[in-house]
């Protein structure tokens, strides 16, 4: 199969961003970093996904099943 990894690569990459952001925030802010780290680290990727989904929704026609 061509590109057999499928959705595995983006998911593990996003998980890596969350974990590294959490580790860094824990070093800087202590226990509060557990909550703020993943949000700060993953915010750019989440915002890009939401914005690209919004742009595509303007041009795509919905189809009924």
PyMOL Python script that loads the backbone (N, CA, C, O; Angstrom):
from pymol import cmd

cmd.read_pdbstr("""\
ATOM      1  N   UNK A   1       0.827  -1.193   0.000  1.00  0.00           N
ATOM      2  CA  UNK A   1       0.000   0.000   0.000  1.00  0.00           C
ATOM      3  C   UNK A   1       0.866   1.250   0.000  1.00  0.00           C
ATOM      4  O   UNK A   1       1.897   1.321   0.669  1.00  0.00           O
ATOM      5  N   UNK A   2       0.422   2.219  -0.761  1.00  0.00           N
ATOM      6  CA  UNK A   2       1.092   3.521  -0.776  1.00  0.00           C
ATOM      7  C   UNK A   2       0.681   4.308   0.469  1.00  0.00           C
ATOM      8  O   UNK A   2      -0.506   4.396   0.783  1.00  0.00           O
ATOM      9  N   UNK A   3       1.636   4.865   1.161  1.00  0.00           N
ATOM     10  CA  UNK A   3       1.378   5.681   2.360  1.00  0.00           C
ATOM     11  C   UNK A   3       0.560   4.898   3.379  1.00  0.00           C
ATOM     12  O   UNK A   3      -0.510   5.344   3.793  1.00  0.00           O
ATOM     13  N   UNK A   4       1.045   3.764   3.773  1.00  0.00           N
ATOM     14  CA  UNK A   4       0.320   2.893   4.685  1.00  0.00           C
ATOM     15  C   UNK A   4       0.156   3.425   6.091  1.00  0.00           C
ATOM     16  O   UNK A   4      -0.663   2.897   6.842  1.00  0.00           O
ATOM     17  N   UNK A   5       0.903   4.451   6.482  1.00  0.00           N
ATOM     18  CA  UNK A   5       0.789   4.973   7.843  1.00  0.00           C
ATOM     19  C   UNK A   5      -0.547   5.673   8.059  1.00  0.00           C
ATOM     20  O   UNK A   5      -1.068   5.672   9.174  1.00  0.00           O
ATOM     21  N   UNK A   6      -1.100   6.262   7.024  1.00  0.00           N
ATOM     22  CA  UNK A   6      -2.405   6.906   7.132  1.00  0.00           C
ATOM     23  C   UNK A   6      -2.419   8.039   8.133  1.00  0.00           C
ATOM     24  O   UNK A   6      -1.578   8.937   8.083  1.00  0.00           O
ATOM     25  N   UNK A   7      -3.383   7.994   9.048  1.00  0.00           N
ATOM     26  CA  UNK A   7      -3.548   9.065  10.035  1.00  0.00           C
ATOM     27  C   UNK A   7      -2.620   8.901  11.228  1.00  0.00           C
ATOM     28  O   UNK A   7      -2.628   9.740  12.130  1.00  0.00           O
ATOM     29  N   UNK A   8      -1.830   7.856  11.255  1.00  0.00           N
ATOM     30  CA  UNK A   8      -0.970   7.604  12.410  1.00  0.00           C
ATOM     31  C   UNK A   8       0.088   8.682  12.583  1.00  0.00           C
ATOM     32  O   UNK A   8       0.350   9.106  13.708  1.00  0.00           O
ATOM     33  N   UNK A   9       0.692   9.129  11.513  1.00  0.00           N
ATOM     34  CA  UNK A   9       1.784  10.102  11.602  1.00  0.00           C
ATOM     35  C   UNK A   9       1.310  11.442  12.164  1.00  0.00           C
ATOM     36  O   UNK A   9       1.943  11.949  13.090  1.00  0.00           O
ATOM     37  N   UNK A  10       0.222  12.048  11.652  1.00  0.00           N
ATOM     38  CA  UNK A  10      -0.212  13.314  12.247  1.00  0.00           C
ATOM     39  C   UNK A  10      -0.632  13.174  13.708  1.00  0.00           C
ATOM     40  O   UNK A  10      -0.388  14.081  14.505  1.00  0.00           O
ATOM     41  N   UNK A  11      -1.251  12.066  14.070  1.00  0.00           N
ATOM     42  CA  UNK A  11      -1.694  11.887  15.455  1.00  0.00           C
ATOM     43  C   UNK A  11      -0.519  11.770  16.410  1.00  0.00           C
ATOM     44  O   UNK A  11      -0.536  12.372  17.484  1.00  0.00           O
ATOM     45  N   UNK A  12       0.495  11.010  16.040  1.00  0.00           N
ATOM     46  CA  UNK A  12       1.649  10.884  16.929  1.00  0.00           C
ATOM     47  C   UNK A  12       2.446  12.177  16.973  1.00  0.00           C
ATOM     48  O   UNK A  12       3.027  12.511  18.005  1.00  0.00           O
ATOM     49  N   UNK A  13       2.479  12.903  15.870  1.00  0.00           N
ATOM     50  CA  UNK A  13       3.160  14.198  15.857  1.00  0.00           C
ATOM     51  C   UNK A  13       2.470  15.198  16.767  1.00  0.00           C
ATOM     52  O   UNK A  13       3.133  15.949  17.482  1.00  0.00           O
ATOM     53  N   UNK A  14       1.145  15.214  16.746  1.00  0.00           N
ATOM     54  CA  UNK A  14       0.385  16.113  17.611  1.00  0.00           C
ATOM     55  C   UNK A  14       0.547  15.712  19.075  1.00  0.00           C
ATOM     56  O   UNK A  14       0.655  16.571  19.949  1.00  0.00           O
ATOM     57  N   UNK A  15       0.563  14.416  19.337  1.00  0.00           N
ATOM     58  CA  UNK A  15       0.800  13.942  20.703  1.00  0.00           C
ATOM     59  C   UNK A  15       2.170  14.353  21.210  1.00  0.00           C
ATOM     60  O   UNK A  15       2.324  14.717  22.376  1.00  0.00           O
ATOM     61  N   UNK A  16       3.155  14.295  20.343  1.00  0.00           N
ATOM     62  CA  UNK A  16       4.508  14.710  20.709  1.00  0.00           C
ATOM     63  C   UNK A  16       4.547  16.197  21.058  1.00  0.00           C
ATOM     64  O   UNK A  16       5.214  16.592  22.014  1.00  0.00           O
ATOM     65  N   UNK A  17       3.839  17.016  20.294  1.00  0.00           N
ATOM     66  CA  UNK A  17       3.774  18.453  20.585  1.00  0.00           C
ATOM     67  C   UNK A  17       3.156  18.685  21.958  1.00  0.00           C
ATOM     68  O   UNK A  17       3.649  19.505  22.732  1.00  0.00           O
ATOM     69  N   UNK A  18       2.076  17.965  22.262  1.00  0.00           N
ATOM     70  CA  UNK A  18       1.413  18.135  23.557  1.00  0.00           C
ATOM     71  C   UNK A  18       2.317  17.724  24.713  1.00  0.00           C
ATOM     72  O   UNK A  18       2.396  18.429  25.719  1.00  0.00           O
ATOM     73  N   UNK A  19       2.995  16.594  24.576  1.00  0.00           N
ATOM     74  CA  UNK A  19       3.863  16.106  25.654  1.00  0.00           C
ATOM     75  C   UNK A  19       5.048  17.031  25.869  1.00  0.00           C
ATOM     76  O   UNK A  19       5.380  17.356  27.009  1.00  0.00           O
ATOM     77  N   UNK A  20       5.688  17.459  24.792  1.00  0.00           N
ATOM     78  CA  UNK A  20       6.833  18.364  24.939  1.00  0.00           C
ATOM     79  C   UNK A  20       6.414  19.704  25.525  1.00  0.00           C
ATOM     80  O   UNK A  20       7.142  20.282  26.332  1.00  0.00           O
ATOM     81  N   UNK A  21       5.253  20.202  25.127  1.00  0.00           N
ATOM     82  CA  UNK A  21       4.744  21.447  25.700  1.00  0.00           C
ATOM     83  C   UNK A  21       4.456  21.313  27.180  1.00  0.00           C
ATOM     84  O   UNK A  21       4.698  22.238  27.955  1.00  0.00           O
ATOM     85  N   UNK A  22       3.935  20.157  27.571  1.00  0.00           N
ATOM     86  CA  UNK A  22       3.651  19.909  28.985  1.00  0.00           C
ATOM     87  C   UNK A  22       4.936  19.831  29.790  1.00  0.00           C
ATOM     88  O   UNK A  22       5.026  20.417  30.868  1.00  0.00           O
ATOM     89  N   UNK A  23       5.925  19.119  29.283  1.00  0.00           N
ATOM     90  CA  UNK A  23       7.208  19.008  29.991  1.00  0.00           C
ATOM     91  C   UNK A  23       7.843  20.376  30.207  1.00  0.00           C
ATOM     92  O   UNK A  23       8.318  20.684  31.301  1.00  0.00           O
ATOM     93  N   UNK A  24       7.848  21.189  29.159  1.00  0.00           N
ATOM     94  CA  UNK A  24       8.462  22.513  29.251  1.00  0.00           C
ATOM     95  C   UNK A  24       7.695  23.409  30.232  1.00  0.00           C
ATOM     96  O   UNK A  24       8.300  24.139  31.017  1.00  0.00           O
ATOM     97  N   UNK A  25       6.366  23.347  30.179  1.00  0.00           N
ATOM     98  CA  UNK A  25       5.562  24.182  31.073  1.00  0.00           C
ATOM     99  C   UNK A  25       5.699  23.740  32.525  1.00  0.00           C
ATOM    100  O   UNK A  25       5.660  24.576  33.428  1.00  0.00           O
ATOM    101  N   UNK A  26       5.859  22.443  32.765  1.00  0.00           N
ATOM    102  CA  UNK A  26       6.056  21.960  34.135  1.00  0.00           C
ATOM    103  C   UNK A  26       7.378  22.481  34.679  1.00  0.00           C
ATOM    104  O   UNK A  26       7.464  22.867  35.845  1.00  0.00           O
ATOM    105  N   UNK A  27       8.408  22.495  33.837  1.00  0.00           N
ATOM    106  CA  UNK A  27       9.703  23.032  34.275  1.00  0.00           C
ATOM    107  C   UNK A  27       9.599  24.515  34.627  1.00  0.00           C
ATOM    108  O   UNK A  27      10.219  24.975  35.585  1.00  0.00           O
ATOM    109  N   UNK A  28       8.812  25.260  33.849  1.00  0.00           N
ATOM    110  CA  UNK A  28       8.720  26.705  34.054  1.00  0.00           C
ATOM    111  C   UNK A  28       7.718  27.101  35.134  1.00  0.00           C
ATOM    112  O   UNK A  28       7.998  27.985  35.943  1.00  0.00           O
ATOM    113  N   UNK A  29       6.544  26.448  35.153  1.00  0.00           N
ATOM    114  CA  UNK A  29       5.445  26.892  36.017  1.00  0.00           C
ATOM    115  C   UNK A  29       5.078  25.910  37.120  1.00  0.00           C
ATOM    116  O   UNK A  29       4.215  26.206  37.947  1.00  0.00           O
ATOM    117  N   UNK A  30       5.712  24.761  37.143  1.00  0.00           N
ATOM    118  CA  UNK A  30       5.382  23.766  38.158  1.00  0.00           C
ATOM    119  C   UNK A  30       4.118  23.007  37.795  1.00  0.00           C
ATOM    120  O   UNK A  30       3.883  22.705  36.625  1.00  0.00           O
ATOM    121  N   UNK A  31       3.308  22.700  38.792  1.00  0.00           N
ATOM    122  CA  UNK A  31       2.118  21.873  38.596  1.00  0.00           C
ATOM    123  C   UNK A  31       1.090  22.537  37.675  1.00  0.00           C
ATOM    124  O   UNK A  31       0.349  21.841  36.981  1.00  0.00           O
ATOM    125  N   UNK A  32       1.037  23.849  37.661  1.00  0.00           N
ATOM    126  CA  UNK A  32       0.113  24.556  36.770  1.00  0.00           C
ATOM    127  C   UNK A  32       0.431  24.264  35.302  1.00  0.00           C
ATOM    128  O   UNK A  32      -0.451  24.356  34.448  1.00  0.00           O
ATOM    129  N   UNK A  33       1.662  23.919  35.009  1.00  0.00           N
ATOM    130  CA  UNK A  33       2.075  23.602  33.649  1.00  0.00           C
ATOM    131  C   UNK A  33       1.388  22.382  33.066  1.00  0.00           C
ATOM    132  O   UNK A  33       1.325  22.229  31.846  1.00  0.00           O
ATOM    133  N   UNK A  34       0.868  21.505  33.933  1.00  0.00           N
ATOM    134  CA  UNK A  34       0.145  20.322  33.448  1.00  0.00           C
ATOM    135  C   UNK A  34      -1.094  20.750  32.670  1.00  0.00           C
ATOM    136  O   UNK A  34      -1.458  20.114  31.682  1.00  0.00           O
ATOM    137  N   UNK A  35      -1.736  21.818  33.108  1.00  0.00           N
ATOM    138  CA  UNK A  35      -2.942  22.293  32.428  1.00  0.00           C
ATOM    139  C   UNK A  35      -2.637  23.260  31.290  1.00  0.00           C
ATOM    140  O   UNK A  35      -3.278  23.206  30.240  1.00  0.00           O
ATOM    141  N   UNK A  36      -1.664  24.140  31.492  1.00  0.00           N
ATOM    142  CA  UNK A  36      -1.406  25.175  30.486  1.00  0.00           C
ATOM    143  C   UNK A  36      -0.477  24.720  29.366  1.00  0.00           C
ATOM    144  O   UNK A  36      -0.561  25.235  28.251  1.00  0.00           O
ATOM    145  N   UNK A  37       0.393  23.779  29.638  1.00  0.00           N
ATOM    146  CA  UNK A  37       1.383  23.347  28.653  1.00  0.00           C
ATOM    147  C   UNK A  37       0.808  22.813  27.363  1.00  0.00           C
ATOM    148  O   UNK A  37       1.169  23.302  26.293  1.00  0.00           O
ATOM    149  N   UNK A  38      -0.081  21.816  27.419  1.00  0.00           N
ATOM    150  CA  UNK A  38      -0.615  21.271  26.170  1.00  0.00           C
ATOM    151  C   UNK A  38      -1.449  22.285  25.394  1.00  0.00           C
ATOM    152  O   UNK A  38      -1.456  22.274  24.163  1.00  0.00           O
ATOM    153  N   UNK A  39      -2.150  23.159  26.110  1.00  0.00           N
ATOM    154  CA  UNK A  39      -2.980  24.149  25.424  1.00  0.00           C
ATOM    155  C   UNK A  39      -2.131  25.156  24.668  1.00  0.00           C
ATOM    156  O   UNK A  39      -2.439  25.505  23.529  1.00  0.00           O
ATOM    157  N   UNK A  40      -1.075  25.616  25.295  1.00  0.00           N
ATOM    158  CA  UNK A  40      -0.191  26.588  24.633  1.00  0.00           C
ATOM    159  C   UNK A  40       0.576  25.943  23.484  1.00  0.00           C
ATOM    160  O   UNK A  40       0.734  26.552  22.426  1.00  0.00           O
ATOM    161  N   UNK A  41       1.048  24.729  23.680  1.00  0.00           N
ATOM    162  CA  UNK A  41       1.853  24.064  22.657  1.00  0.00           C
ATOM    163  C   UNK A  41       1.018  23.675  21.441  1.00  0.00           C
ATOM    164  O   UNK A  41       1.493  23.773  20.310  1.00  0.00           O
ATOM    165  N   UNK A  42      -0.204  23.241  21.659  1.00  0.00           N
ATOM    166  CA  UNK A  42      -1.029  22.764  20.555  1.00  0.00           C
ATOM    167  C   UNK A  42      -1.937  23.806  19.942  1.00  0.00           C
ATOM    168  O   UNK A  42      -2.654  23.509  18.986  1.00  0.00           O
ATOM    169  N   UNK A  43      -1.925  25.023  20.468  1.00  0.00           N
ATOM    170  CA  UNK A  43      -2.884  26.032  20.009  1.00  0.00           C
ATOM    171  C   UNK A  43      -2.701  26.405  18.536  1.00  0.00           C
ATOM    172  O   UNK A  43      -3.692  26.625  17.839  1.00  0.00           O
ATOM    173  N   UNK A  44      -1.484  26.481  18.056  1.00  0.00           N
ATOM    174  CA  UNK A  44      -1.260  26.855  16.653  1.00  0.00           C
ATOM    175  C   UNK A  44      -1.804  25.784  15.709  1.00  0.00           C
ATOM    176  O   UNK A  44      -2.436  26.108  14.704  1.00  0.00           O
ATOM    177  N   UNK A  45      -1.564  24.518  16.024  1.00  0.00           N
ATOM    178  CA  UNK A  45      -2.066  23.434  15.179  1.00  0.00           C
ATOM    179  C   UNK A  45      -3.576  23.343  15.186  1.00  0.00           C
ATOM    180  O   UNK A  45      -4.193  23.107  14.147  1.00  0.00           O
ATOM    181  N   UNK A  46      -4.179  23.529  16.354  1.00  0.00           N
ATOM    182  CA  UNK A  46      -5.638  23.478  16.456  1.00  0.00           C
ATOM    183  C   UNK A  46      -6.259  24.646  15.702  1.00  0.00           C
ATOM    184  O   UNK A  46      -7.246  24.471  14.988  1.00  0.00           O
ATOM    185  N   UNK A  47      -5.688  25.835  15.856  1.00  0.00           N
ATOM    186  CA  UNK A  47      -6.208  27.011  15.152  1.00  0.00           C
ATOM    187  C   UNK A  47      -6.093  26.839  13.641  1.00  0.00           C
ATOM    188  O   UNK A  47      -7.010  27.208  12.908  1.00  0.00           O
ATOM    189  N   UNK A  48      -4.991  26.290  13.172  1.00  0.00           N
ATOM    190  CA  UNK A  48      -4.819  26.068  11.733  1.00  0.00           C
ATOM    191  C   UNK A  48      -5.838  25.065  11.209  1.00  0.00           C
ATOM    192  O   UNK A  48      -6.371  25.240  10.113  1.00  0.00           O
ATOM    193  N   UNK A  49      -6.115  24.017  11.978  1.00  0.00           N
ATOM    194  CA  UNK A  49      -7.090  23.013  11.550  1.00  0.00           C
ATOM    195  C   UNK A  49      -8.497  23.601  11.489  1.00  0.00           C
ATOM    196  O   UNK A  49      -9.243  23.333  10.548  1.00  0.00           O
ATOM    197  N   UNK A  50      -8.857  24.394  12.482  1.00  0.00           N
ATOM    198  CA  UNK A  50     -10.189  25.003  12.503  1.00  0.00           C
ATOM    199  C   UNK A  50     -10.339  25.998  11.356  1.00  0.00           C
ATOM    200  O   UNK A  50     -11.364  26.013  10.675  1.00  0.00           O
ATOM    201  N   UNK A  51      -9.326  26.824  11.142  1.00  0.00           N
ATOM    202  CA  UNK A  51      -9.396  27.811  10.064  1.00  0.00           C
ATOM    203  C   UNK A  51      -9.448  27.153   8.690  1.00  0.00           C
ATOM    204  O   UNK A  51     -10.220  27.577   7.831  1.00  0.00           O
ATOM    205  N   UNK A  52      -8.638  26.125   8.475  1.00  0.00           N
ATOM    206  CA  UNK A  52      -8.662  25.462   7.168  1.00  0.00           C
ATOM    207  C   UNK A  52      -9.992  24.747   6.953  1.00  0.00           C
ATOM    208  O   UNK A  52     -10.490  24.706   5.828  1.00  0.00           O
ATOM    209  N   UNK A  53     -10.571  24.188   8.003  1.00  0.00           N
ATOM    210  CA  UNK A  53     -11.893  23.576   7.888  1.00  0.00           C
ATOM    211  C   UNK A  53     -12.961  24.593   7.535  1.00  0.00           C
ATOM    212  O   UNK A  53     -13.864  24.312   6.748  1.00  0.00           O
ATOM    213  N   UNK A  54     -12.853  25.780   8.123  1.00  0.00           N
ATOM    214  CA  UNK A  54     -13.801  26.848   7.825  1.00  0.00           C
ATOM    215  C   UNK A  54     -13.686  27.304   6.373  1.00  0.00           C
ATOM    216  O   UNK A  54     -14.697  27.497   5.699  1.00  0.00           O
ATOM    217  N   UNK A  55     -12.461  27.473   5.892  1.00  0.00           N
ATOM    218  CA  UNK A  55     -12.245  27.901   4.507  1.00  0.00           C
ATOM    219  C   UNK A  55     -12.772  26.852   3.536  1.00  0.00           C
ATOM    220  O   UNK A  55     -13.421  27.197   2.548  1.00  0.00           O
ATOM    221  N   UNK A  56     -12.507  25.589   3.800  1.00  0.00           N
ATOM    222  CA  UNK A  56     -12.987  24.519   2.921  1.00  0.00           C
ATOM    223  C   UNK A  56     -14.508  24.466   2.928  1.00  0.00           C
ATOM    224  O   UNK A  56     -15.122  24.179   1.900  1.00  0.00           O
ATOM    225  N   UNK A  57     -15.126  24.743   4.082  1.00  0.00           N
ATOM    226  CA  UNK A  57     -16.590  24.689   4.159  1.00  0.00           C
ATOM    227  C   UNK A  57     -17.253  25.757   3.293  1.00  0.00           C
ATOM    228  O   UNK A  57     -18.403  25.592   2.885  1.00  0.00           O
ATOM    229  N   UNK A  58     -16.546  26.845   3.010  1.00  0.00           N
ATOM    230  CA  UNK A  58     -17.109  27.869   2.138  1.00  0.00           C
ATOM    231  C   UNK A  58     -17.167  27.414   0.684  1.00  0.00           C
ATOM    232  O   UNK A  58     -18.040  27.852  -0.066  1.00  0.00           O
ATOM    233  N   UNK A  59     -16.257  26.548   0.281  1.00  0.00           N
ATOM    234  CA  UNK A  59     -16.157  26.142  -1.115  1.00  0.00           C
ATOM    235  C   UNK A  59     -16.741  24.762  -1.402  1.00  0.00           C
ATOM    236  O   UNK A  59     -17.022  24.451  -2.559  1.00  0.00           O
ATOM    237  N   UNK A  60     -16.926  23.940  -0.397  1.00  0.00           N
ATOM    238  CA  UNK A  60     -17.409  22.573  -0.606  1.00  0.00           C
ATOM    239  C   UNK A  60     -18.932  22.527  -0.497  1.00  0.00           C
ATOM    240  O   UNK A  60     -19.532  23.234   0.313  1.00  0.00           O
ATOM    241  N   UNK A  61     -19.535  21.692  -1.317  1.00  0.00           N
ATOM    242  CA  UNK A  61     -20.976  21.493  -1.257  1.00  0.00           C
ATOM    243  C   UNK A  61     -21.270  20.271  -0.393  1.00  0.00           C
ATOM    244  O   UNK A  61     -20.663  19.220  -0.597  1.00  0.00           O
ATOM    245  N   UNK A  62     -22.184  20.384   0.566  1.00  0.00           N
ATOM    246  CA  UNK A  62     -22.537  19.204   1.363  1.00  0.00           C
ATOM    247  C   UNK A  62     -23.337  18.209   0.522  1.00  0.00           C
ATOM    248  O   UNK A  62     -24.138  18.602  -0.326  1.00  0.00           O
ATOM    249  N   UNK A  63     -23.112  16.934   0.763  1.00  0.00           N
ATOM    250  CA  UNK A  63     -23.822  15.887   0.039  1.00  0.00           C
ATOM    251  C   UNK A  63     -24.603  15.046   1.038  1.00  0.00           C
ATOM    252  O   UNK A  63     -24.100  14.732   2.116  1.00  0.00           O
ATOM    253  N   UNK A  64     -25.817  14.686   0.688  1.00  0.00           N
ATOM    254  CA  UNK A  64     -26.596  13.813   1.565  1.00  0.00           C
ATOM    255  C   UNK A  64     -26.197  12.368   1.309  1.00  0.00           C
ATOM    256  O   UNK A  64     -25.764  12.019   0.211  1.00  0.00           O
ATOM    257  N   UNK A  65     -26.344  11.542   2.316  1.00  0.00           N
ATOM    258  CA  UNK A  65     -25.929  10.139   2.197  1.00  0.00           C
ATOM    259  C   UNK A  65     -26.896   9.337   1.399  1.00  0.00           C
ATOM    260  O   UNK A  65     -26.693   8.138   1.206  1.00  0.00           O
TER     261      UNK A  65
END
""", "prot")
cmd.dss("prot")
cmd.show_as("cartoon", "prot")
cmd.util.cbc("prot")
cmd.orient("prot")
